[in-house]
Amino acid sequence: MTVLSLEVYRHLFRDDASLEAFVGVLETSTKEDETPLVTYKDRHVVTTLSPHAAEKLLSDRILRRLVEKPELLERLTKRLKDMKKDDIVE
């Protein structure tokens, strides 16, 4: 999964208020668990997911993968048991 951090592109906005306004539009578009399309000049740029929709998509994908390859559950369980406090990143 690619993460596109808007802070890297802060220079493309005339000021912080413009960037905040843009982020607000994106957040509002996913508030009701919508999946909006972002377009520009008749081009599909990106499809966004609400946090809830992204969580559901990922959890469904993980579950499907575990059903397809049950041995992954054993690997995951082992890794969780071997995890140390320093392995967790916030």
Secondary structure, 3 states (H helix, E strand, C coil): CCCCCHHHHHHHCCCHHHHHHHHHHHHHHCCCCCCCEEEECCEEEEECCCHHHHHHHHHHHHHHHHHHCCHHHHHHHHHHHHCCHHHCCC
